[in-house]
Amino acid sequence: MKLIDYPIAIAEKQRHFLQIEQNIRRLQDILNRLAAEIDTAIAFDNTLKNDAQRKAKRLELMQASDYRRAAANLQMTQDERAEIEIDLNLLRNQFSVLKLQLREAIAARELQVLDAA
C-alpha cells in the first residue's frame, strides 16, 4: 500500500468500527430490555418467597433462548469490534512506520547532498 492510500484505509476501518459500536449499543439495549422483563416477571411472581428463590428463577429465565441468543450476539459483536480495533491500530502503526522510513530516506539524501558539496 502506498503512503497516500493509508488515510482512506484508516477512515474506512474507523467507519466499520463505528458501525460495530452502533450494533453493540443496539444489542446491549435488547439485552437490557430482556433483563428488565426478567426482573419484572420475578418482582410480580408471588410464589417466590425469598432471595434464593428469586435468584434461582432469574437464572432459569436467563436460560431462555431469546436471552441466550442476545447475549451470544453481543459477545460475538464485541469480539468483532476487538478484531477491527486491532486492524485499525495496525494500519495506523504501518502508516507511522512508512512516514518514518520516508523521513529517514529524505534525511539520508540530504546528508549525501551535504557530503557531496
MARMAR-597341 format. One record per residue (C-alpha): x negated, y negated, z; residue in one letter. Coordinates in steps of 0.25 Angstrom, whole numbers, padded with zeros to 4 digits, always signed. Layout:
XYZA ...
//
This chain:
+0000+0000+0000M -0005-0014-0003K -0006-0025+0007L +0005-0032+0000I +0015-0020+0002D +0014-0020+0017Y +0023-0031+0021P +0034-0025+0013I +0032-0011+0018A +0031-0017+0032I +0044-0024+0030A +0051-0012+0025E +0047-0004+0036K +0052-0015+0046Q +0065-0015+0039R +0066+0000+0041H +0062-0001+0055F +0073-0011+0057L +0084-0002+0051Q +0079+0009+0060I +0080-0001+0072E +0094-0004+0068Q +0098+0010+0067N +0093+0013+0080I +0101+0002+0086R +0113+0008+0079R +0110+0022+0084L +0108+0016+0098Q +0121+0009+0098D +0128+0022+0094I +0121+0030+0105L +0124+0019+0116N +0139+0020+0111R +0139+0035+0113L +0133+0034+0127A +0143+0023+0131A +0154+0033+0126E +0148+0044+0135I +0147+0035+0147D +0161+0030+0145T +0166+0045+0144A +0159+0048+0157I +0164+0036+0164A +0178+0039+0161F +0177+0054+0164D +0183+0057+0178N +0179+0071+0178T +0164+0067+0180L +0163+0066+0195K +0148+0062+0198N +0136+0056+0191D +0130+0070+0188A +0143+0074+0180Q +0143+0061+0173R +0128+0063+0169K +0131+0077+0164A +0143+0072+0156K +0135+0061+0150R +0124+0071+0145L +0135+0080+0140E +0141+0069+0132L +0127+0065+0127M +0126+0078+0120Q +0137+0075+0111A +0133+0076+0096S +0136+0061+0094D +0127+0056+0105Y +0116+0066+0102R +0116+0062+0087R +0116+0047+0090A +0104+0050+0100A +0097+0058+0090A +0099+0048+0078N +0094+0037+0088L +0081+0045+0091Q +0078+0048+0076M +0080+0034+0072T +0071+0029+0084Q +0061+0039+0079D +0062+0034+0065E +0060+0020+0070R +0047+0024+0077A +0042+0030+0064E +0045+0017+0056I +0039+0009+0066E +0026+0018+0065I +0027+0016+0050D +0029+0001+0051L +0017+0000+0061N +0008+0008+0051L +0012-0001+0039L +0008-0014+0048R -0005-0008+0052N -0008-0003+0038Q -0005-0018+0033F -0014-0023+0044S -0026-0014+0041V -0024-0017+0026L -0025-0032+0029K -0037-0030+0038L -0044-0022+0027Q -0041-0033+0017L -0047-0043+0026R -0059-0035+0028E -0061-0034+0013A -0060-0049+0012I -0070-0051+0023A -0080-0041+0017A -0078-0048+0003R -0081-0062+0010E -0093-0056+0016L -0098-0051+0003Q -0096-0065-0003V -0103-0072+0008L -0115-0062+0007D -0116-0064-0008A -0117-0079-0007A 
//
